[in-house]
Amino acid sequence: MKTMKALWPMLKPRTAGQLVVTLGALLATRLALAVGDLPGGPAVNQLDLHPPVTEIAADQRWLHYFMLWICSIIFIGVFGVMFYSIFKHRKSKGAKAANFHESTTVEIIWTVVPFVIVILMALPATRVVVAMKDTSAADLTIKTTGMQWKWGYDYLRGEGEGIGFVSTLDASQREASDSGHPAAMDDYLLKVDNPLVVPVDKKVRIITTASDVVHAFMVPSFGIKQDAIPGFVRDTWFRADKVGDYYGQCAELCGKEHAYMPIHVKVVTAADYTKWVDGKKKEMAALADDPAKVWTLPDLLARGEKVYAANCAACHQASGKGGGPIKPLDGAAVVLDADHAKQIHVLLNGQNNGAMPAWKQLSDTEIAAVVTYTKNNWSNKTGQLVQPAEVVAARK
C-alpha cells in the first residue's frame, strides 16, 4: 500500500477513463510486487517458453519460432491472396468468373511448393527429435519413480551410485496451501525437502517409471518431458550448461494431490557435486539403522512421527482421519489389530489397486516406527510396539 500511495501523485487521474487506466496500473504494480519471477521456474505473466539451459531446450525454442514464422508466412500469403481476390474481383465491380480447368502448371506448383515446405520443416525437427532420444554415453543415470504424490530418486550409475531418496513438497508450503490464504512467494508449491542434485556440463540420463498411476517428469528449462508409467521404463536426458535451481512439475493428471508434486533440480559445479555425494552417503549411512536393534517405545514414536509427517499426513491427515476415499487410521481395524504383520503387509505392498501405495523404499526401521506411531497415536492407545526385525521378516 505504501508503494501505491507513493505512485498516486504521479498517476493522479483527471478523467474517468484515466481513472480506470490508473487503477489497472496500480493493481498490476501491486501484483508484480507481490510475486516475482522465479529463476529457473515460471515468470510473472510469462508468455514465452522457459529460458533454455540445455542445447536440446535451445533447439526446441528455435524450432518453435522457425515453425511459427513459416506458418505465419503461409497464413499471410494464403489469406492475402484470398482477400485481395475477393476485393479486386467482386461482383459489384462487374467482375465475371473465369471458366477454366486442368491447369498442369497450377497442379505442379501446389504439389511441389507444399512438399518443399514440409521437407524444410521436417529436417530440423527430425534432427532434434533424434537427439532428444539419444540417451547413450551418459555420465550419470538416475531412476525417477513417480508416486502419489512425490518423486523417488535412485542414482544407478556414475558418481553418486547407490544414493536414493524421496523428494516431497516442503511441509510449510503444504500448510500454506491448506490454510486457503498462502503468503505471496515466488516458489509457491515448487519448494521440496530434497532436490535432485546433478553436476553441470554432464550428460544425465533420467529413467522414469511409477509405482501407482501415470505421472510425467517435466523440467521446461531442460526441454524434457517423459511419462512415468507403472510397469514400464522410459528414458530421457539433459546436459545443463549453467548452475542454478530449475523447477518443473508432474505433467500428468495423477490424482487429487497432482498440484503438490513439484520437481526441483539443483545443478552444481563438479566440486560441489562431489561434496554433496560425500555428505549424502554419510547421511544415508547414519540413517541405515541396524534392523536387529531393539527399540524402546518412546524412541520409535519420535521416529515414527517424523516418518508419518513426511510421507503419510498428506493423505491420511495429521489427525489420522483421512478424507474422501482415503481411509482413516484413527480407529482402523488393521491398525488396532494385534497381528502386526497385517499392517506391515499393507505398507510394503499397498492396497486398493494403488490407492494406498507401497512404501518398500522406506527402511525397516522407518516402517516399524510409523506402524508403532499409528498404533499409539490419536485414540489408538494399543501400547503395541513393532520392531524392525518384524519388517525384515515380512519382506522375505
C-alpha positions as CSV (number, residue, x, y, z in Angstrom):
1,M,0.0,0.0,0.0
2,K,2.9,2.4,0.7
3,T,4.0,1.8,-2.9
4,M,0.6,2.7,-4.2
5,K,0.4,5.9,-2.2
6,A,3.8,6.9,-3.4
7,L,2.8,6.3,-7.0
8,W,-0.6,8.0,-6.8
9,P,0.6,11.7,-7.2
10,M,2.4,10.8,-10.4
11,L,-0.6,8.8,-11.8
12,K,-3.4,11.0,-10.4
13,P,-6.3,10.7,-13.0
14,R,-8.1,13.7,-14.4
15,T,-10.9,11.9,-16.3
16,A,-13.0,8.7,-15.7
17,G,-11.1,7.0,-18.5
18,Q,-7.8,7.9,-16.9
19,L,-9.1,6.6,-13.6
20,V,-9.7,3.1,-15.0
21,V,-6.3,3.1,-16.6
22,T,-4.6,4.3,-13.3
23,L,-6.4,1.7,-11.2
24,G,-5.3,-1.0,-13.6
25,A,-1.7,0.2,-13.5
26,L,-1.7,0.3,-9.7
27,L,-3.2,-3.2,-9.5
28,A,-0.6,-4.5,-11.9
29,T,2.1,-2.8,-9.9
30,R,0.8,-4.4,-6.7
31,L,0.6,-7.9,-8.2
32,A,4.0,-7.5,-9.7
33,L,5.5,-6.5,-6.3
34,A,3.7,-9.4,-4.5
35,V,5.3,-12.2,-6.6
36,G,8.4,-12.0,-8.7
37,D,9.9,-14.2,-11.4
38,L,11.4,-17.5,-10.2
39,P,14.9,-18.1,-11.8
40,G,14.7,-21.5,-13.4
41,G,11.0,-21.6,-13.0
42,P,7.9,-19.7,-14.0
43,A,7.9,-15.9,-14.5
44,V,5.1,-13.4,-13.8
45,N,2.8,-13.1,-16.9
46,Q,5.1,-15.5,-18.8
47,L,4.1,-15.9,-22.4
48,D,7.2,-17.4,-23.9
49,L,9.0,-20.7,-23.3
50,H,11.3,-21.0,-20.3
51,P,14.9,-19.7,-20.9
52,P,16.8,-22.8,-22.1
53,V,19.8,-24.1,-20.2
54,T,20.4,-27.2,-22.4
55,E,21.2,-27.5,-26.0
56,I,18.0,-29.5,-26.6
57,A,15.9,-26.8,-25.0
58,A,17.5,-24.2,-27.1
59,D,16.9,-26.3,-30.3
60,Q,13.2,-26.7,-29.3
61,R,12.9,-23.0,-28.8
62,W,14.5,-22.3,-32.2
63,L,12.1,-24.9,-33.8
64,H,9.2,-23.2,-32.2
65,Y,9.9,-19.9,-33.8
66,F,11.0,-21.4,-37.1
67,M,7.7,-23.2,-37.4
68,L,5.8,-20.1,-36.2
69,W,7.4,-17.9,-38.9
70,I,6.7,-20.5,-41.7
71,C,3.1,-20.9,-40.6
72,S,2.7,-17.1,-40.3
73,I,4.1,-16.5,-43.8
74,I,1.8,-19.2,-45.3
75,F,-1.2,-17.7,-43.4
76,I,-0.5,-14.1,-44.6
77,G,0.2,-15.3,-48.2
78,V,-2.9,-17.5,-48.5
79,F,-5.3,-15.1,-46.8
80,G,-3.7,-12.1,-48.5
81,V,-4.4,-13.6,-51.9
82,M,-7.9,-14.7,-50.9
83,F,-8.9,-11.3,-49.6
84,Y,-7.3,-9.4,-52.5
85,S,-9.2,-11.6,-54.9
86,I,-12.4,-11.1,-53.1
87,F,-12.0,-7.4,-53.0
88,K,-10.5,-6.9,-56.5
89,H,-12.8,-9.3,-58.3
90,R,-16.1,-8.6,-56.5
91,K,-19.4,-8.7,-58.4
92,S,-20.2,-5.0,-57.6
93,K,-17.2,-4.1,-59.8
94,G,-18.6,-6.1,-62.7
95,A,-16.1,-9.0,-62.4
96,K,-17.1,-12.2,-64.0
97,A,-15.7,-15.6,-63.0
98,A,-13.3,-17.3,-65.5
99,N,-14.2,-20.7,-66.7
100,F,-11.1,-22.9,-66.9
101,H,-9.8,-26.3,-65.5
102,E,-7.0,-28.8,-65.8
103,S,-4.0,-26.4,-65.4
104,T,-1.0,-28.6,-65.3
105,T,1.2,-25.7,-64.1
106,V,-1.0,-24.9,-61.2
107,E,-1.2,-28.5,-60.1
108,I,2.6,-28.9,-60.2
109,I,3.0,-25.7,-58.2
110,W,0.6,-26.6,-55.4
111,T,2.2,-30.1,-55.2
112,V,5.9,-29.1,-55.2
113,V,5.6,-26.0,-53.0
114,P,3.9,-27.8,-50.0
115,F,6.3,-30.7,-50.4
116,V,9.3,-28.4,-50.2
117,I,7.8,-26.6,-47.2
118,V,7.2,-29.9,-45.4
119,I,10.8,-31.1,-46.0
120,L,12.1,-27.8,-44.7
121,M,10.1,-28.3,-41.5
122,A,10.8,-32.0,-41.2
123,L,14.6,-32.0,-41.5
124,P,15.4,-29.8,-38.4
125,A,12.5,-31.3,-36.4
126,T,13.8,-34.8,-37.1
127,R,17.3,-33.9,-36.1
128,V,16.1,-32.5,-32.7
129,V,13.8,-35.5,-32.0
130,V,16.5,-38.0,-32.7
131,A,18.9,-36.1,-30.4
132,M,16.2,-36.0,-27.7
133,K,16.1,-39.8,-27.6
134,D,19.8,-40.4,-27.7
135,T,20.5,-41.4,-24.1
136,S,23.7,-43.2,-24.8
137,A,27.1,-42.4,-23.2
138,A,25.5,-40.8,-20.1
139,D,27.8,-39.6,-17.3
140,L,25.1,-40.1,-14.7
141,T,22.0,-42.4,-14.7
142,I,19.1,-41.6,-12.3
143,K,15.9,-43.5,-11.9
144,T,12.9,-41.3,-11.1
145,T,9.9,-43.1,-9.7
146,G,6.6,-41.2,-9.6
147,M,4.3,-42.0,-6.7
148,Q,1.3,-40.3,-5.2
149,W,2.4,-37.6,-4.7
150,K,6.2,-37.4,-4.6
151,W,9.3,-38.4,-6.6
152,G,11.7,-41.1,-5.7
153,Y,15.3,-40.7,-7.0
154,D,17.8,-43.5,-7.2
155,Y,21.3,-42.9,-8.6
156,L,22.1,-46.0,-10.6
157,R,25.4,-45.2,-12.4
158,G,28.1,-42.6,-12.2
159,E,29.3,-40.6,-9.3
160,G,26.8,-41.0,-6.5
161,E,25.8,-44.5,-7.4
162,G,23.8,-46.1,-4.6
163,I,22.2,-42.8,-3.4
164,G,18.5,-42.9,-3.1
165,F,15.9,-40.6,-1.5
166,V,12.3,-39.3,-1.8
167,S,11.5,-35.7,-2.7
168,T,8.3,-34.3,-1.3
169,L,6.7,-30.9,-1.3
170,D,8.0,-28.8,1.5
171,A,5.7,-29.1,4.6
172,S,5.5,-25.3,5.1
173,Q,4.2,-24.8,1.6
174,R,1.6,-27.5,2.0
175,E,0.4,-25.9,5.2
176,A,0.2,-22.5,3.4
177,S,-1.9,-24.1,0.7
178,D,-4.2,-25.8,3.2
179,S,-4.7,-22.5,5.0
180,G,-6.5,-21.1,2.0
181,H,-4.6,-17.8,2.3
182,P,-1.0,-18.5,1.3
183,A,1.5,-15.7,1.5
184,A,3.0,-14.4,-1.7
185,M,6.1,-16.4,-2.6
186,D,8.0,-16.8,-5.9
187,D,8.4,-20.6,-5.5
188,Y,4.8,-21.4,-4.3
189,L,4.2,-25.1,-4.5
190,L,7.6,-25.7,-6.1
191,K,9.8,-26.0,-3.0
192,V,10.8,-29.5,-1.9
193,D,12.6,-31.1,1.0
194,N,15.2,-33.0,-1.1
195,P,16.0,-31.6,-4.5
196,L,17.6,-33.7,-7.3
197,V,21.3,-32.7,-7.4
198,V,23.3,-33.1,-10.6
199,P,26.6,-31.7,-11.9
200,V,26.9,-29.1,-14.6
201,D,28.0,-30.0,-18.1
202,K,27.4,-33.7,-17.6
203,K,25.0,-35.8,-19.5
204,V,22.3,-37.1,-17.1
205,R,20.1,-39.9,-18.2
206,I,16.7,-40.0,-16.5
207,I,14.9,-43.3,-16.3
208,T,11.2,-42.9,-15.5
209,T,8.7,-45.3,-14.0
210,A,5.9,-45.2,-11.5
211,S,4.6,-47.2,-8.6
212,D,0.9,-46.4,-8.8
213,V,-0.6,-44.3,-11.7
214,V,0.8,-42.5,-14.7
215,H,2.9,-39.5,-13.9
216,A,5.2,-37.3,-16.1
217,F,8.6,-35.9,-15.3
218,M,8.9,-32.4,-16.8
219,V,11.5,-29.7,-16.4
220,P,10.8,-26.9,-19.0
221,S,14.2,-25.3,-18.8
222,F,15.8,-28.6,-19.8
223,G,13.4,-29.2,-22.6
224,I,12.4,-32.7,-21.2
225,K,9.0,-34.3,-20.5
226,Q,8.8,-38.0,-20.1
227,D,5.8,-40.1,-18.9
228,A,6.4,-42.3,-15.9
229,I,4.2,-45.4,-16.3
230,P,3.7,-48.3,-13.8
231,G,5.4,-51.4,-15.2
232,F,7.2,-49.6,-17.9
233,V,10.6,-48.0,-18.2
234,R,11.1,-44.8,-20.3
235,D,14.1,-42.6,-20.5
236,T,15.2,-39.1,-21.5
237,W,18.3,-37.0,-20.8
238,F,19.7,-33.5,-20.3
239,R,23.0,-31.7,-20.0
240,A,22.7,-28.4,-18.1
241,D,25.2,-25.8,-19.2
242,K,24.5,-23.4,-16.3
243,V,24.5,-23.9,-12.5
244,G,21.3,-22.9,-10.7
245,D,17.9,-24.2,-9.5
246,Y,15.4,-25.4,-12.1
247,Y,11.8,-26.3,-11.5
248,G,9.2,-28.5,-13.0
249,Q,6.1,-30.4,-12.1
250,C,4.3,-33.7,-12.7
251,A,2.7,-33.0,-16.1
252,E,0.1,-35.9,-16.0
253,L,-3.1,-35.6,-14.0
254,C,-2.3,-38.2,-11.3
255,G,-4.9,-37.7,-8.7
256,K,-6.2,-35.2,-6.1
257,E,-2.7,-34.2,-5.0
258,H,-1.4,-33.6,-8.5
259,A,-0.7,-29.9,-7.8
260,Y,1.5,-30.9,-4.9
261,M,4.1,-32.9,-6.9
262,P,6.9,-30.5,-7.9
263,I,10.3,-31.2,-9.3
264,H,13.4,-29.2,-8.1
265,V,16.7,-29.9,-9.9
266,K,19.8,-28.3,-8.4
267,V,22.7,-28.0,-10.9
268,V,26.0,-27.5,-9.2
269,T,29.7,-27.5,-10.1
270,A,31.6,-30.7,-10.2
271,A,33.4,-29.9,-7.0
272,D,30.2,-29.1,-5.2
273,Y,28.6,-32.2,-6.5
274,T,31.4,-34.4,-5.1
275,K,30.9,-32.7,-1.7
276,W,27.1,-33.4,-1.9
277,V,27.7,-37.0,-2.8
278,D,30.1,-37.5,0.1
279,G,27.7,-35.8,2.5
280,K,24.6,-37.7,1.2
281,K,26.4,-41.1,1.6
282,K,27.4,-40.2,5.2
283,E,23.8,-39.2,5.9
284,M,22.5,-42.5,4.4
285,A,25.0,-44.5,6.4
286,A,23.8,-42.7,9.6
287,L,20.1,-43.5,8.8
288,A,20.8,-47.1,7.9
289,D,19.7,-48.5,11.2
290,D,20.6,-51.9,12.3
291,P,17.4,-54.0,11.7
292,A,18.4,-56.2,14.7
293,K,18.4,-53.3,17.1
294,V,15.7,-53.4,19.7
295,W,14.0,-50.0,20.1
296,T,12.1,-48.6,23.1
297,L,8.6,-47.3,22.6
298,P,9.4,-43.6,23.1
299,D,12.2,-43.7,20.6
300,L,10.1,-45.4,18.0
301,L,7.2,-43.0,18.5
302,A,9.5,-40.0,18.0
303,R,10.9,-41.5,14.8
304,G,7.5,-42.6,13.6
305,E,6.1,-39.1,14.0
306,K,8.7,-37.7,11.6
307,V,8.1,-40.5,9.0
308,Y,4.3,-40.0,9.2
309,A,4.6,-36.3,8.7
310,A,6.8,-36.6,5.7
311,N,5.0,-39.5,3.9
312,C,1.6,-40.2,5.3
313,A,0.0,-37.0,6.6
314,A,-0.7,-35.6,3.1
315,C,-3.4,-38.3,2.5
316,H,-4.4,-39.5,6.0
317,Q,-4.2,-36.0,7.5
318,A,-2.3,-35.1,10.7
319,S,-5.4,-36.1,12.6
320,G,-5.4,-39.6,11.1
321,K,-9.0,-39.1,10.0
322,G,-8.3,-39.4,6.3
323,G,-10.8,-37.9,3.9
324,G,-12.9,-38.9,0.9
325,P,-11.7,-42.2,-0.4
326,I,-8.7,-42.1,2.0
327,K,-9.4,-44.4,4.9
328,P,-8.8,-43.1,8.4
329,L,-6.1,-44.6,10.6
330,D,-7.6,-43.4,13.8
331,G,-9.7,-46.4,14.9
332,A,-8.9,-48.5,11.9
333,A,-9.2,-52.3,12.4
334,V,-5.9,-53.1,10.8
335,V,-4.1,-50.6,13.0
336,L,-5.7,-51.8,16.2
337,D,-5.1,-55.5,15.3
338,A,-2.6,-57.3,17.5
339,D,-1.3,-59.1,14.4
340,H,1.4,-56.6,13.3
341,A,2.0,-58.5,10.0
342,K,-1.3,-57.2,8.6
343,Q,-0.4,-53.5,8.7
344,I,3.2,-54.2,7.7
345,H,1.9,-56.0,4.7
346,V,-0.2,-53.0,3.6
347,L,2.8,-50.7,3.9
348,L,5.1,-53.0,1.9
349,N,2.6,-53.9,-0.8
350,G,-0.1,-51.2,-0.9
351,Q,-3.7,-52.0,-1.4
352,N,-6.9,-50.9,-3.2
353,N,-5.3,-51.0,-6.6
354,G,-2.7,-48.5,-5.7
355,A,-4.9,-46.0,-3.8
356,M,-2.7,-46.9,-0.9
357,P,0.8,-47.0,-2.5
358,A,3.6,-49.5,-1.5
359,W,6.3,-48.0,0.7
360,K,9.0,-50.5,0.2
361,Q,11.5,-47.7,-0.3
362,L,11.3,-46.9,3.4
363,S,13.8,-48.6,5.7
364,D,12.8,-51.4,8.0
365,T,13.2,-49.1,11.0
366,E,11.1,-46.3,9.4
367,I,8.3,-48.8,8.6
368,A,8.4,-50.2,12.2
369,A,8.5,-46.7,13.6
370,V,5.5,-45.4,11.6
371,V,3.4,-48.6,12.3
372,T,4.2,-48.2,16.0
373,Y,3.3,-44.5,15.8
374,T,-0.1,-45.1,14.3
375,K,-0.9,-47.9,16.8
376,N,-0.2,-45.5,19.7
377,N,-1.5,-42.1,18.4
378,W,-4.8,-40.3,18.4
379,S,-7.4,-42.7,20.0
380,N,-5.2,-45.8,19.1
381,K,-3.7,-46.4,22.5
382,T,-2.8,-50.0,22.0
383,G,0.6,-50.0,23.7
384,Q,1.9,-52.2,20.9
385,L,5.5,-51.9,19.8
386,V,6.7,-53.1,16.3
387,Q,10.4,-53.9,16.0
388,P,12.4,-53.6,12.7
389,A,13.1,-57.3,12.7
390,E,9.4,-57.9,12.1
391,V,9.6,-55.8,8.9
392,V,12.7,-57.7,7.8
393,A,10.8,-61.0,8.2
394,A,7.8,-59.6,6.3
395,R,10.0,-58.6,3.3
396,K,11.1,-62.2,2.8
